[in-house]
């Protein structure tokens, strides 16, 4: 029989015949036939057929009027509604409506998944049927097989003597092999209405050996978007809490909301409840995490002390889109104990939940509104900060005290606005910047025992920024710029240094900078590479700036300047060409200065690259507003060197350093490398700093990676070492097994750092990750 396309009026029983056979696909049995709306013209699908059309070919088709039977034999191929059916024989019985397919049945879906069977029987309505010798290849390379498969109704499918695995079952030579892991069951029932899959007498096998038996087991339907049920548990044993078991339960409360309950049961301390609630709205979403217990405090060995009290935390966020330009949101982050996240091993704490981010081991609560379009930006916000960092070691107790939150300011309102004028001014672009902030402190950090009032301040700023770029015929690029700014300050509770006496100060200042950037990039082809050399210079001049003085150093007599927004300033390649190197508003760079650098790049045609920058800053006078750690106080600054390279595929390196302006001694160096290839991956990071933002010398080394030993086995390593103290902070050593569907890690970890009352600890973790199912088990 030659191939032919039948018209929709001629498809009748043949469409039913093919459609019924196709309906045995258990992953798509409830899928309805899709037709185009009456008002829209029908369009052919990827197979060239219109909805409802059938393409069928076979070696022969016979109709027996006496037996009332239609039979197709030999090399049958049917395409219908995006699916393709192949079989050796099809039989349709007109009186009973029963449809049978025999021999090497293969069904290929539009998404590439396939189902197979030896024999299929379906009723005419395709609501019930049986398949013998059933198997399927589903998305993510999942394989399922069953001795028989029965479709009881539109919503109930049943597999008997079934097996499930995402692992490969064929070796490289084509022979069969045992899957790394699988689930076998006497019966598997899929309830599409309740979106649940039930297993009876389920047996989990690992490398062919049974490791777990469950008489009854169920999970959410893989095709269901969401469904209530238990999530993978977490188990551990430690000196702090004893044996711990945490069992999350996921509850779908509505199509737009859900709750996850995670009670943690401990043998040494009281249970701890974790909860996460999520809700989506038409314009945004809210995510709220909570934790609670009622217990005494405990140290690193699980020894309890003090009175029982409520201990809790909240980590929440909300974000909403008002319209195309406006959005608003909030974060709520608070904890009753500085070490509550360490004690109960709560993860994903210090992450970004809003536009304003606090430092590590600090929580921020904020509310904000933002308007943004192509030419303007406006934001307003208010926020508070809670510190969870341990302080200095108490010589009596031997433990570190926590931070005093009363010295952190309450920030609000914080207002920022930027606008770019749509027309050019004097051939360049003009931007308008506005900013304002109010800071209120409860206590001064200078003498905590005296409980002196903290410094309060308010600032309003307006600025005009103009820049133009000109390029000569010879390639010289010249960019003149002008910036004019006005600040207004009100400061209260400035300590006089005598007892607790304070004073107030109001100040208005005008600031201005004018300058020009000049660069002359040149390039040359050298064999298979492009070499680019670019000298860069910037000249900037500002009148003497009126800095905001809030006191004087009792030892040196130097002025102490108000500095709320430039504490973490670093002089490096990213700030070398800033006309005002201070990132905030309180401090301002003045005088005449020259910033110069040379850039060099080599770009190979095969993707390799190398970049180098060397530069420094010069000024006509010393600037004592900069601190010693910046390298900018003297007329000639420290040297800035930055380099990065990718010498060949799989290797990348970087280094940035600040060298003494006279001796070239290293004041700050950060360097690292990343390596990856088929044998493994790894990284190394080194940092040394004579004075960090806390005024302490710092020298750290971080390294880690994985090395594959053979095809499936490997070793892993991670370490963080404090070179100044000559001690490891964290050490991880591990071995692992991995293949296409499973990974097992065994990791030894030692933490030598003392965090508050939590002493150094050791642990051994075993993590098991199964493809398509996931889940981990940790033992300490």
C-alpha positions as CSV (number, residue, x, y, z in Angstrom):
1,X,0.0,0.0,0.0
2,X,1.5,3.3,-1.1
3,X,1.7,6.2,1.4
4,X,-1.2,8.7,1.1
5,X,-2.9,11.5,3.1
6,X,-6.5,11.1,3.8
7,X,-8.9,14.1,4.2
8,X,-10.5,14.7,7.6
9,X,-13.7,13.2,6.4
10,X,-12.0,9.9,5.6
11,X,-10.0,9.4,8.8
12,X,-12.9,7.9,10.8
13,X,-12.0,4.5,12.2
14,X,-8.4,4.7,11.0
15,X,-7.8,7.8,13.1
16,X,-9.4,6.0,16.0
17,X,-7.2,2.9,15.4
18,X,-4.0,4.9,15.4
19,X,-5.1,7.3,18.1
20,X,-6.0,4.5,20.4
21,X,-2.7,2.8,20.0
22,X,-0.9,6.1,20.6
23,X,-2.9,6.5,23.8
24,X,-1.0,3.8,25.6
25,X,1.7,6.4,26.3
26,X,1.5,6.5,30.1
27,X,3.2,9.9,30.4
28,X,0.7,11.5,28.0
29,X,-2.4,9.3,28.1
30,X,-4.7,12.1,29.4
31,X,-3.5,14.6,26.8
32,X,-6.4,15.9,24.8
33,X,-6.5,16.3,21.1
34,X,-5.5,19.9,20.2
35,X,-7.5,21.8,17.6
36,X,-7.2,25.3,16.3
37,X,-9.9,27.8,17.3
38,X,-12.8,28.1,14.9
39,X,-11.8,31.7,14.1
40,X,-8.2,30.8,13.3
41,X,-7.1,28.9,10.2
42,X,-5.6,25.5,11.0
43,X,-1.9,25.3,10.5
44,X,0.1,22.1,9.7
45,X,2.2,20.7,12.5
46,X,5.9,19.7,12.2
47,X,4.9,16.5,10.4
48,X,3.0,18.5,7.8
49,X,-0.4,17.2,8.9
50,X,-3.3,19.4,10.0
51,X,-5.0,18.7,13.3
52,X,-7.1,15.6,13.0
53,X,-5.4,14.4,9.9
54,X,-3.8,10.9,9.7
55,X,-0.9,9.6,7.6
56,X,-0.7,5.8,7.5
57,X,1.3,3.3,5.5
58,X,1.6,-0.5,5.7
59,X,2.4,-3.5,3.5
60,X,-1.3,-4.4,3.3
61,X,-4.7,-3.4,4.7
62,X,-7.6,-5.9,4.6
63,X,-11.3,-5.5,5.6
64,X,-13.3,-8.6,6.6
65,X,-17.0,-7.8,6.3
66,X,-18.1,-11.1,7.7
67,X,-15.9,-10.9,10.8
68,X,-16.4,-7.1,10.9
69,X,-12.7,-6.6,11.3
70,X,-10.1,-4.3,9.7
71,X,-6.5,-5.5,9.7
72,X,-3.2,-3.8,8.8
73,X,0.0,-5.9,8.4
74,X,3.7,-5.4,7.8
75,X,5.9,-2.3,8.4
76,X,3.0,-0.2,9.8
77,X,3.7,3.5,10.4
78,X,1.0,5.9,11.5
79,X,1.5,9.6,12.2
80,X,-1.2,11.3,14.1
81,X,-1.3,14.5,16.2
82,X,2.5,14.8,16.4
83,X,3.2,11.2,17.3
84,X,4.5,8.2,15.3
85,X,3.4,4.7,15.8
86,X,5.2,1.6,14.3
87,X,4.0,-1.9,14.7
88,X,3.9,-5.3,12.9
89,X,0.1,-5.7,13.0
90,X,-3.1,-3.6,13.9
91,X,-6.6,-5.1,14.3
92,X,-9.8,-3.1,14.8
93,X,-13.0,-5.0,15.8
94,X,-16.0,-3.0,14.7
95,X,-18.7,-4.6,17.0
96,X,-16.8,-4.5,20.3
97,X,-14.7,-1.4,19.4
98,X,-11.6,-3.3,20.7
99,X,-8.3,-2.2,19.1
100,X,-5.2,-4.5,19.2
101,X,-1.6,-3.8,18.2
102,X,1.0,-6.6,17.9
103,X,4.7,-6.9,17.5
104,X,7.6,-4.5,18.0
105,X,5.3,-1.6,18.9
106,X,7.2,1.7,19.1
107,X,5.7,5.1,19.7
108,X,7.7,8.3,19.3
109,X,6.4,11.5,20.8
110,X,7.0,15.0,19.5
111,X,9.3,15.7,22.5
112,X,11.6,12.8,21.5
113,X,10.4,10.3,24.3
114,X,9.6,6.8,23.2
115,X,7.4,3.9,24.5
116,X,7.6,0.3,23.5
117,X,5.3,-2.8,23.9
118,X,4.8,-6.3,22.6
119,X,1.0,-6.1,22.6
120,X,-1.6,-3.5,23.2
121,X,-5.4,-3.7,23.7
122,X,-7.6,-0.6,24.1
123,X,-11.3,0.1,24.1
124,X,-12.8,2.3,21.4
125,X,-13.1,5.3,23.8
126,X,-9.4,4.9,24.7
127,X,-10.4,5.1,28.4
128,X,-9.2,1.6,29.3
129,X,-6.6,-0.8,28.0
130,X,-3.7,-3.1,28.6
131,X,-0.1,-3.3,27.3
132,X,2.1,-6.3,27.6
133,X,5.9,-6.1,27.7
134,X,5.7,-2.3,28.3
135,X,8.8,0.0,28.4
136,X,9.4,3.7,28.0
137,X,12.2,6.2,27.7
138,X,11.2,9.5,29.3
139,X,12.8,13.0,29.6
140,X,16.1,13.2,31.4
141,X,16.9,9.7,30.0
142,X,14.7,8.0,32.5
143,X,13.8,4.4,31.7
144,X,10.7,2.5,32.9
145,X,9.7,-1.1,32.2
146,X,6.8,-3.4,33.3
147,X,5.6,-6.9,32.6
148,X,2.2,-5.4,31.9
149,X,0.6,-1.9,32.0
150,X,-3.1,-1.3,32.5
151,X,-5.1,1.9,32.0
152,X,-8.1,1.6,34.3
153,X,-9.6,5.0,33.5
154,X,-8.7,8.4,32.2
155,X,-6.9,9.2,35.5
156,X,-5.6,5.8,36.7
157,X,-2.7,3.9,35.2
158,X,-1.2,0.7,36.7
159,X,2.1,-1.0,36.1
160,X,2.8,-4.5,37.3
161,X,6.3,-5.9,38.1
162,X,7.8,-2.5,37.2
163,X,11.3,-1.1,37.4
164,X,12.4,2.6,37.2
165,X,16.0,3.9,36.6
166,X,17.7,6.9,35.0
167,X,20.9,4.9,34.6
168,X,22.3,3.4,31.4
169,X,21.3,-0.2,30.9
170,X,23.4,-0.8,27.8
171,X,27.2,-1.1,27.9
172,X,29.5,0.4,25.3
173,X,29.7,-3.0,23.4
174,X,25.9,-3.1,23.2
175,X,25.4,-5.7,25.9
176,X,23.0,-5.2,28.7
177,X,24.3,-4.2,32.2
178,X,22.8,-3.7,35.6
179,X,21.8,0.0,36.3
180,X,23.8,1.7,39.1
181,X,20.5,2.3,41.0
182,X,16.9,1.4,40.4
183,X,13.5,1.1,42.1
184,X,11.6,-2.1,41.5
185,X,8.0,-2.7,42.7
186,X,5.3,-5.3,42.5
187,X,2.8,-2.6,41.5
188,X,3.0,1.1,40.6
189,X,-0.2,3.1,40.4
190,X,-0.3,6.6,38.9
191,X,-3.3,8.7,40.0
192,X,-3.4,11.8,37.7
193,X,-6.3,13.3,39.5
194,X,-4.5,13.3,42.9
195,X,-1.1,13.8,41.2
196,X,0.4,10.9,43.2
197,X,2.4,7.8,42.2
198,X,2.1,4.9,44.6
199,X,4.5,1.9,44.9
200,X,3.6,-1.4,46.5
201,X,6.6,-3.5,47.8
202,X,9.2,-1.0,46.6
203,X,12.8,-2.2,46.5
204,X,15.7,0.3,46.1
205,X,18.7,-1.3,44.5
206,X,22.3,0.1,44.5
207,X,24.7,-1.6,42.1
208,X,22.2,-4.4,41.8
209,X,22.0,-5.1,45.5
210,X,18.8,-4.3,47.5
211,X,19.5,-1.5,50.1
212,X,16.0,-0.5,51.2
213,X,12.5,-2.1,51.2
214,X,9.3,-0.2,51.7
215,X,6.0,-2.0,51.7
216,X,4.2,1.2,50.7
217,X,5.9,4.3,49.1
218,X,4.6,7.3,47.2
219,X,5.7,10.5,45.7
220,X,4.4,13.4,43.6
221,X,3.6,12.7,40.0
222,X,6.7,13.8,38.0
223,X,4.5,15.6,35.5
224,X,2.7,17.5,38.3
225,X,3.9,21.1,38.7
226,X,3.6,20.9,42.5
227,X,2.3,18.4,45.0
228,X,2.3,18.1,48.8
229,X,4.5,15.5,50.4
230,X,7.7,14.7,52.3
231,X,11.0,16.0,51.0
232,X,14.4,14.2,51.5
233,X,15.3,14.2,55.2
234,X,18.6,15.4,56.8
235,X,20.4,13.4,59.5
236,X,23.5,14.3,61.5
237,X,25.4,13.6,64.7
238,X,27.5,16.2,66.5
239,X,28.9,17.3,69.9
240,X,26.6,20.3,69.8
241,X,23.1,18.8,69.3
242,X,23.8,15.1,69.6
243,X,21.9,13.0,67.0
244,X,19.7,15.2,64.8
245,X,17.0,14.3,62.3
246,X,15.2,16.9,60.2
247,X,12.2,15.9,58.1
248,X,10.8,18.6,55.7
249,X,7.2,18.4,54.6
250,X,6.0,20.4,51.6
251,X,2.4,21.6,51.7
252,X,0.7,23.2,48.7
253,X,-1.9,25.6,50.1
254,X,-3.2,27.1,46.9
255,X,-2.1,27.5,43.2
256,X,-0.1,30.5,44.3
257,X,1.2,29.6,47.7
258,X,3.0,26.8,49.7
259,X,4.6,26.1,53.0
260,X,7.5,23.9,53.9
261,X,7.7,22.6,57.5
262,X,11.1,21.3,58.7
263,X,11.1,20.2,62.3
264,X,14.6,19.3,63.6
265,X,14.7,16.7,66.4
266,X,17.8,16.6,68.6
267,X,18.9,14.3,71.4
268,X,20.9,16.9,73.4
269,X,18.8,20.0,73.0
270,X,15.1,20.8,72.3
271,X,13.6,20.4,68.9
272,X,13.9,23.3,66.5
273,X,11.3,24.2,63.9
274,X,12.2,25.7,60.5
275,X,9.4,27.0,58.3
276,X,9.3,28.6,54.8
277,X,6.1,30.2,53.4
278,X,5.9,31.5,49.8
279,X,3.1,33.4,48.2
280,X,2.8,34.8,44.7
281,X,0.6,37.8,43.8
282,X,-0.4,39.3,40.5
283,X,2.4,41.9,40.9
284,X,5.1,40.1,42.9
285,X,5.9,37.6,45.6
286,X,6.7,37.1,49.3
287,X,9.1,34.5,50.7
288,X,9.3,34.2,54.5
289,X,11.6,31.8,56.4
290,X,11.1,31.3,60.2
291,X,12.8,29.3,62.9
292,X,11.8,28.8,66.6
293,X,12.7,26.9,69.7
294,X,12.2,27.4,73.5
295,X,15.4,26.3,75.2
296,X,18.5,27.2,77.1
297,X,21.7,28.3,75.4
298,X,24.4,25.8,74.8
299,X,28.1,25.7,73.9
300,X,30.1,23.8,71.3
301,X,29.9,20.6,73.5
302,X,26.2,20.7,74.0
303,X,26.4,21.9,77.6
304,X,23.4,24.1,78.4
305,X,23.4,27.2,80.6
306,X,21.2,30.1,81.4
307,X,17.4,30.2,81.5
308,X,15.0,28.8,79.0
309,X,13.7,31.4,76.6
310,X,12.3,31.9,73.1
311,X,14.9,31.7,70.4
312,X,14.0,32.4,66.8
313,X,15.0,34.0,63.5
314,X,13.2,35.5,60.5
315,X,14.5,35.8,56.9
316,X,11.9,37.3,54.7
317,X,11.7,39.2,51.5
318,X,9.0,40.7,49.2
319,X,9.3,42.2,45.7
320,X,6.4,43.8,43.8
321,X,6.1,45.5,40.3
322,X,3.8,48.5,40.5
323,X,4.0,49.3,36.8
324,X,6.6,49.3,34.0
325,X,8.7,51.9,35.9
326,X,8.0,51.5,39.6
327,X,8.7,48.6,41.9
328,X,8.9,48.2,45.7
329,X,9.9,45.6,48.2
330,X,11.2,44.8,51.6
331,X,13.5,42.4,53.5
332,X,13.1,41.3,57.1
333,X,16.2,39.7,58.7
334,X,16.5,39.3,62.5
335,X,17.8,36.6,64.9
336,X,17.5,36.4,68.7
337,X,21.0,34.8,69.1
338,X,24.2,35.7,67.3
339,X,25.0,32.0,66.8
340,X,21.6,30.6,66.1
341,X,22.4,29.8,62.5
342,X,25.7,28.0,63.4
343,X,24.1,26.1,66.3
344,X,21.2,24.7,64.3
345,X,23.0,24.5,60.9
346,X,20.6,26.8,59.1
347,X,21.9,27.3,55.5
348,X,21.5,30.1,52.8
349,X,21.4,32.9,55.4
350,X,23.7,35.6,54.2
351,X,22.4,36.0,50.6
352,X,21.0,38.9,48.6
353,X,17.3,39.5,49.2
354,X,17.1,43.1,48.2
355,X,19.0,46.0,46.5
356,X,21.0,46.8,49.7
357,X,23.3,44.2,51.0
358,X,25.0,44.0,54.4
359,X,28.5,42.6,55.1
360,X,29.1,38.9,55.9
361,X,27.5,37.7,59.2
362,X,25.3,40.7,59.3
363,X,21.5,40.9,58.7
364,X,19.7,43.8,57.0
365,X,16.0,44.7,57.2
366,X,14.9,47.3,54.5
367,X,12.0,48.7,52.7
368,X,12.5,50.4,49.4
369,X,10.8,51.8,46.3
370,X,12.5,52.2,42.9
371,X,11.6,54.0,39.7
372,X,13.7,53.5,36.6
373,X,13.4,54.3,32.9
374,X,15.8,54.8,30.0
375,X,17.1,58.2,31.2
376,X,16.3,58.4,34.9
377,X,16.6,56.5,38.2
378,X,15.1,57.2,41.6
379,X,15.1,55.2,44.8
380,X,14.1,55.7,48.4
381,X,14.7,53.3,51.2
382,X,15.1,52.8,55.0
383,X,17.0,50.1,56.7
384,X,18.5,48.7,60.0
385,X,21.4,46.3,60.5
386,X,22.0,43.5,63.0
387,X,25.6,42.3,63.6
388,X,26.2,38.6,64.3
389,X,30.0,38.7,64.3
390,X,31.9,37.6,67.4
391,X,34.1,40.3,68.9
392,X,37.2,40.1,71.0
393,X,37.9,37.0,73.1
394,X,36.9,37.6,76.8
395,X,40.0,36.7,78.9
396,X,37.8,35.3,81.7
397,X,35.3,33.1,79.8
398,X,37.6,32.4,76.8
399,X,34.8,33.1,74.4
400,X,34.1,35.9,71.9
401,X,31.5,38.5,72.7
402,X,29.0,39.5,70.1
403,X,28.5,42.9,68.3
404,X,26.7,45.8,69.9
405,X,23.9,46.6,67.5
406,X,23.3,50.0,69.2
407,X,26.3,51.4,67.4
408,X,24.9,50.6,64.0
409,X,22.9,53.5,62.5
410,X,19.2,53.4,61.6
411,X,19.3,54.5,58.0
412,X,16.2,56.4,56.7
413,X,15.3,57.8,54.5
414,X,18.0,57.1,51.9
415,X,17.2,58.8,48.6
416,X,19.0,58.7,45.3
417,X,18.1,60.2,41.9
418,X,19.9,60.3,38.5
419,X,18.7,61.9,35.3
420,X,20.4,62.3,31.9
421,X,19.4,65.3,29.9
422,X,18.1,64.1,26.5
423,X,19.8,66.8,24.5
424,X,23.6,67.4,24.2
425,X,25.0,70.4,26.1
426,X,28.1,71.9,24.6
427,X,28.5,68.8,22.5
428,X,28.5,66.4,25.6
429,X,26.1,64.6,27.8
430,X,24.8,66.2,31.1
431,X,23.7,64.2,34.1
432,X,22.0,65.4,37.2
433,X,22.5,63.5,40.5
434,X,20.7,63.9,43.8
435,X,21.2,62.1,47.1
436,X,20.1,62.4,50.7
437,X,20.3,60.3,53.9
438,X,19.5,60.5,57.6
439,X,21.5,58.3,60.0
440,X,20.6,57.9,63.7
441,X,22.7,56.0,66.3
442,X,21.7,55.0,69.8
443,X,25.2,54.7,71.2
444,X,28.8,55.8,70.3
445,X,31.3,53.1,69.5
446,X,34.2,55.0,71.2
447,X,33.5,53.9,74.8
448,X,30.8,51.3,75.1
449,X,30.9,51.2,78.9
450,X,30.2,54.9,79.1
451,X,27.1,54.5,77.0
452,X,27.7,57.9,75.2
453,X,25.1,59.0,72.7
454,X,25.9,58.0,69.1
455,X,26.6,60.4,66.2
456,X,23.5,61.4,64.2
457,X,23.8,63.0,60.8
458,X,21.8,64.2,57.8
459,X,23.0,65.0,54.3
460,X,21.4,66.4,51.1
461,X,23.4,66.5,47.9
462,X,22.9,67.9,44.4
463,X,25.4,67.4,41.5
464,X,25.8,68.3,37.8
465,X,28.1,66.0,35.8
466,X,29.2,66.9,32.2
467,X,31.4,64.9,29.9
468,X,32.3,64.9,26.2
469,X,34.4,62.5,24.1
470,X,36.4,63.6,21.1
471,X,38.5,61.3,18.8
472,X,41.1,62.7,16.4
473,X,41.9,61.3,13.0
474,X,45.1,59.8,14.4
475,X,43.2,57.8,17.1
476,X,43.8,60.0,20.1
477,X,40.8,60.0,22.4
478,X,40.2,63.1,24.6
479,X,37.3,63.3,27.1
480,X,36.9,66.6,29.0
481,X,34.6,66.5,32.1
482,X,33.3,68.9,34.7
483,X,31.5,68.1,38.0
484,X,29.8,70.6,40.3
485,X,28.3,69.6,43.6
486,X,26.7,71.1,46.7
487,X,26.3,69.3,50.1
488,X,24.3,70.3,53.2
489,X,25.0,68.6,56.5
490,X,23.4,68.6,59.9
491,X,25.3,66.7,62.6
492,X,24.2,66.1,66.2
493,X,25.8,64.4,69.3
494,X,29.4,65.1,68.2
495,X,31.5,64.1,71.3
496,X,33.7,66.9,72.6
497,X,36.1,64.5,74.4
498,X,35.2,65.7,77.8
499,X,32.8,63.5,79.7
500,X,29.6,63.0,77.7
501,X,29.3,66.5,76.4
502,X,28.2,66.8,72.8
503,X,27.7,69.5,70.2
504,X,25.9,70.1,67.0
505,X,27.1,71.4,63.6
506,X,25.4,72.5,60.4
507,X,27.4,72.9,57.3
508,X,27.0,73.7,53.6
509,X,29.8,73.2,51.2
510,X,30.4,73.5,47.4
511,X,32.6,71.1,45.5
512,X,33.9,71.1,41.9
513,X,36.2,69.1,39.7
514,X,37.4,69.7,36.1
515,X,39.7,67.5,34.1
516,X,40.3,65.5,31.0
517,X,41.0,61.9,30.1
518,X,43.5,61.2,27.3
519,X,44.2,57.8,25.7
520,X,46.0,56.7,22.5
521,X,45.3,53.0,21.8
522,X,47.5,51.4,19.1
523,X,47.4,47.8,17.8
524,X,49.5,45.5,15.6
525,X,49.1,42.1,14.2
526,X,51.8,39.6,15.2
527,X,51.4,36.3,13.5
528,X,48.1,34.8,14.9
529,X,47.6,37.5,17.6
530,X,46.6,41.1,18.0
531,X,48.7,43.3,20.4
532,X,47.1,46.4,21.8
533,X,49.0,49.1,23.7
534,X,47.2,52.0,25.3
535,X,48.8,54.8,27.4
536,X,46.1,56.5,29.5
537,X,46.3,59.7,31.5
538,X,43.8,61.8,33.5
539,X,44.3,65.3,34.8
540,X,41.8,66.6,37.4
541,X,41.7,69.7,39.6
542,X,39.5,70.6,42.5
543,X,39.5,73.6,44.9
544,X,40.3,72.8,48.5
545,X,37.3,70.8,49.8
546,X,35.8,71.5,53.2
547,X,35.8,68.2,54.9
548,X,33.3,67.4,57.7
549,X,35.4,67.2,60.9
550,X,33.9,65.4,63.9
551,X,37.0,65.2,66.2
552,X,40.7,64.9,66.5
553,X,43.0,62.0,67.3
554,X,44.2,62.4,70.9
555,X,47.7,61.0,70.0
556,X,48.5,62.5,66.6
557,X,46.2,65.5,66.7
558,X,45.0,64.7,63.2
559,X,41.4,65.5,62.3
560,X,38.8,62.7,62.4
561,X,36.5,63.1,59.4
562,X,32.9,62.0,59.0
563,X,33.0,58.9,56.9
564,X,29.8,56.9,56.8
565,X,30.0,55.7,53.2
566,X,33.7,55.2,52.1
567,X,34.9,52.9,54.9
568,X,35.6,49.9,52.6
569,X,37.5,51.9,49.9
570,X,40.3,50.2,48.1
571,X,42.8,51.8,45.7
572,X,43.2,49.5,42.7
573,X,42.7,49.4,38.9
574,X,39.0,50.0,39.3
575,X,39.4,53.3,41.2
576,X,42.6,54.6,39.6
577,X,40.8,56.8,37.1
578,X,38.0,58.1,39.3
579,X,38.1,61.9,39.5
580,X,36.9,61.5,43.1
581,X,38.3,58.2,44.3
582,X,36.0,58.1,47.4
583,X,33.0,56.0,46.5
584,X,30.6,57.9,48.8
585,X,29.7,61.5,49.5
586,X,31.2,62.3,53.0
587,X,34.8,62.5,51.9
588,X,36.0,64.4,48.7
589,X,39.3,64.3,46.8
590,X,40.6,67.8,46.1
591,X,43.8,69.4,44.7
592,X,45.5,68.9,41.4
593,X,46.3,65.2,40.5
594,X,47.5,63.2,37.6
595,X,46.5,59.6,37.1
596,X,48.5,57.6,34.6
597,X,48.6,54.0,33.5
598,X,49.8,51.8,30.7
599,X,47.6,49.0,29.4
600,X,48.7,46.1,27.2
601,X,46.7,43.2,25.8
602,X,47.5,40.3,23.6
603,X,44.5,38.6,22.0
604,X,45.2,35.3,20.1
605,X,42.9,34.1,17.4
606,X,42.2,30.8,19.1
607,X,40.8,32.6,22.2
608,X,43.8,32.9,24.4
609,X,44.4,36.3,26.0
610,X,46.6,38.2,28.4
611,X,46.2,41.7,29.9
612,X,48.4,43.9,32.0
613,X,47.9,47.3,33.6
614,X,50.5,49.4,35.6
615,X,49.6,52.8,37.0
616,X,49.8,55.3,39.8
617,X,48.6,58.7,40.9
618,X,50.5,62.0,41.4
619,X,49.4,65.1,43.2
620,X,50.8,68.5,44.0
621,X,50.3,68.2,47.7
622,X,49.9,65.5,50.3
623,X,46.3,64.6,51.1
624,X,45.8,63.5,54.7
625,X,42.1,62.8,54.2
626,X,43.1,59.4,52.8
627,X,44.1,56.8,55.4
628,X,47.5,55.1,55.5
629,X,46.1,51.9,54.2
630,X,45.0,53.4,50.9
631,X,48.5,54.3,49.6
632,X,47.2,57.8,48.5
633,X,48.3,60.2,51.2
634,X,51.6,61.2,49.6
635,X,52.3,63.2,46.5
636,X,53.2,60.0,44.6
637,X,50.8,57.1,45.3
638,X,51.6,53.5,45.6
639,X,51.9,51.5,42.3
640,X,48.9,49.7,41.0
641,X,49.5,46.5,39.0
642,X,46.8,44.2,37.6
643,X,47.1,41.3,35.2
644,X,45.0,38.4,34.0
645,X,45.6,35.7,31.4
646,X,44.1,32.6,29.8
647,X,47.3,31.0,28.4
648,X,45.5,27.9,27.1
649,X,42.1,26.2,27.3
650,X,41.1,25.3,30.8
651,X,43.5,27.6,32.7
652,X,42.8,31.2,33.8
653,X,44.9,33.3,36.2
654,X,44.7,36.8,37.7
655,X,46.6,39.0,40.1
656,X,46.2,42.6,41.4
657,X,48.6,44.3,43.7
658,X,49.5,47.6,45.4
659,X,53.2,48.2,45.7
660,X,55.0,50.8,47.9
661,X,55.8,54.0,46.0
662,X,59.4,54.0,47.2
663,X,60.5,50.4,48.1
664,X,58.0,48.5,45.9
665,X,57.2,46.3,48.9
666,X,53.8,44.6,48.5
667,X,51.1,46.3,50.6
668,X,48.2,44.3,49.2
669,X,48.1,41.3,46.8
670,X,45.3,39.2,45.6
671,X,46.1,36.4,43.1
672,X,44.4,33.2,42.0
673,X,44.1,30.6,39.3
674,X,41.4,28.3,38.0
675,X,42.0,25.0,36.2
676,X,39.6,22.5,34.6
677,X,40.0,19.6,32.2
678,X,38.8,16.1,31.8
679,X,40.9,14.9,34.8
680,X,39.3,17.4,37.2
681,X,39.0,21.0,38.3
682,X,40.5,23.2,41.0
683,X,41.2,26.7,42.2
684,X,43.6,28.6,44.4
685,X,43.3,32.1,46.0
686,X,45.9,34.1,47.9
687,X,45.3,37.4,49.7
688,X,47.7,39.5,51.8
689,X,46.9,43.0,53.1
690,X,49.0,45.0,55.5
691,X,45.8,46.7,56.9
692,X,42.3,45.6,56.2
693,X,39.3,47.8,56.9
694,X,39.5,46.8,60.5
695,X,43.2,47.9,60.7
696,X,44.6,44.3,61.0
697,X,47.1,42.5,58.9
698,X,45.5,39.8,56.9
699,X,47.0,36.8,55.0
700,X,44.8,34.0,53.7
701,X,45.0,31.0,51.4
702,X,42.0,29.2,49.9
703,X,42.2,26.2,47.7
704,X,40.0,23.4,46.5
705,X,39.3,21.0,43.7
706,X,38.5,17.6,42.4
707,X,40.8,15.0,40.8
708,X,39.2,12.1,38.9
709,X,41.0,8.8,39.5
710,X,39.9,6.5,36.7
711,X,36.5,6.8,35.1
712,X,34.2,6.8,38.1
713,X,36.3,7.6,41.2
714,X,37.9,10.7,42.5
715,X,39.2,12.7,45.4
716,X,38.2,16.2,46.6
717,X,40.0,18.8,48.7
718,X,39.1,22.2,50.2
719,X,41.0,24.3,52.6
720,X,41.1,27.8,54.1
721,X,44.3,28.7,56.0
722,X,45.0,31.8,58.0
723,X,48.7,32.3,57.1
724,X,49.1,35.1,59.7
725,X,48.1,32.7,62.5
726,X,49.7,29.8,60.7
727,X,46.6,27.7,61.2
728,X,43.9,26.1,59.1
729,X,40.4,27.5,59.5
730,X,38.6,24.8,57.5
731,X,39.8,21.5,56.0
732,X,37.8,19.2,53.8
733,X,39.1,15.9,52.4
734,X,36.9,13.6,50.4
735,X,36.6,10.7,48.1
736,X,33.7,10.2,45.7
737,X,32.2,7.8,43.2
738,X,30.2,9.2,40.2
739,X,28.6,7.9,37.0
740,X,25.8,9.1,34.8
741,X,23.0,8.7,37.4
742,X,24.6,8.6,40.9
743,X,27.2,10.4,43.0
744,X,28.4,9.3,46.5
745,X,30.7,11.6,48.5
746,X,32.5,10.8,51.8
747,X,33.9,14.0,53.3
748,X,36.0,14.6,56.4
749,X,35.8,18.2,57.7
750,X,37.6,19.9,60.5
751,X,36.8,23.5,61.6
752,X,39.5,25.0,63.8
753,X,38.0,28.4,64.3
754,X,36.2,29.4,67.5
755,X,33.0,31.2,66.8
756,X,31.6,32.6,70.0
757,X,31.0,29.7,72.4
758,X,31.2,27.1,69.5
759,X,34.5,25.3,69.8
760,X,36.5,23.6,66.9
761,X,34.7,20.6,65.5
762,X,35.2,17.5,63.3
763,X,32.7,15.8,61.1
764,X,32.3,13.1,58.5
765,X,29.6,13.5,55.9
766,X,28.2,11.0,53.5
767,X,26.2,12.5,50.6
768,X,24.2,10.4,48.2
769,X,22.8,12.1,45.1
770,X,20.5,10.3,42.7
771,X,19.7,11.6,39.3
772,X,16.1,12.7,38.9
773,X,15.4,12.1,42.6
774,X,18.2,13.9,44.5
775,X,18.5,13.8,48.2
776,X,21.4,13.7,50.7
777,X,22.2,11.9,53.9
778,X,24.7,13.5,56.3
779,X,26.4,11.7,59.2
780,X,28.7,13.4,61.6
